[in-house]
């Protein structure tokens, strides 16, 4: 079968068939009297075999080695192709992420693009000191920088660099809160924890709304972080979690201070006292928990906690009764 007929039947162009011949991949078995290439059925099968390997992603050099090596194991070569393809896809995904990041900053001209790329490059450095320097030197007030800083915060594990990033982002006046809020949906609790820590230092309604959502996190420490940040802003939605912090002893002093501040609002004074009293006199509350809750009563404004402290002065737990007596004396004085 001549080359033109082979090309029509196999779908491989005559030019490619000549290239295969030049490389020694598929050499026609015979030649006509006029010198034209003449392919046998075995030659055609080899052509189709080469095309199949090309479709699988092998280069012509790899195909040549595979055809010449009698000990060729397809699984090893395919496995190598899989690894290389995964590496290439990872590189392309990383590039795509960088392009999306640059695009999200809304650059006005190529100088903006250059600045964003430079900051992005330094924030992505494997050197922690360089990342920290980039954070401290960044113009945090610029929307583009805020977006990049927020992105970097979510992935930064070094505490010193993370602190510098949060400081830089805090200068943005609330920019970056939307990107940080997206981090709250991450399946990695460390990412969510970083997001809450950064949101706590940002002003504005967007940051407050995101912290409110974090109160429903599955991790107690993240809920506690969010509650402390919201408590400092006087957000009453944090009250149940603040009471829980007092019970567990996690940042209980700070939580009690926030509860006392919120209780200055007359509409919240009684609900907070009721919540603390319910935990204080719960059958399962041990001595340490009750001592922390009693200490929290001392943060209540005015004489709000007086009646509860009076009751505690007669408690069967003698150290607790003495502590309540001392607090009551200080309060009455």
JOTA-V990370 format. One line per field, one symbol per residue. ss: DSSP state (H for helix, E for strand, - for the rest). phi: phi as a letter, one per 40 degrees, with the letter a starting at -180 (. if undefined). A space follows every 10 residues. Layout:
BEGIN
ss = ???
phi = ???
END
This chain:
BEGIN
ss = -EHHHHHHHH ---HHHHHHH HHH------E E-----EE-- HHHHHHHHHH HHHHH----H HHHHHHHH-- ---HHHHHHH HHHHHHHHHH HHHHHHHHHH HHHH-----H HHHHHHHHHH HHH----HHH HHHHHHH--- --HHHHHHHH HHHHH---HH HHHHHHHHHH ------HHHH HHH-----HH HHHHHHHHH- ----HHHHHH HHHH-----H HHHHHHHHHH HH---HHHHH HHHHHHHH-- -HHHHHHHHH HH---HHHHH HHHHHHHHHH ------HHHH HHHHHHH--- -----HHHHH HH-----HHH HHHHHHHHHH HH-
phi = .ccccccccc gccccccccd cccgcbbccb bcdcgccbbc dcccdcdccc cccccchccc cccccccccc cdbdcccccc cccccccccc cccccccccc cccccgccac cccccccccc cccccccccc cccccccccd ccdccdcccc ccdcbcbccc cdcccccccc ccghcgcccc cccccccccc ccccccdccc cbchcccccc cccccbcccc ccdcdccccc cccgccccdd ccccccccgc fccccccccc cccccdcbcc dccccccccc bcdccccccc cccccccccc cfbdcdcccd cccbcccddc cccccccccc ccc
END
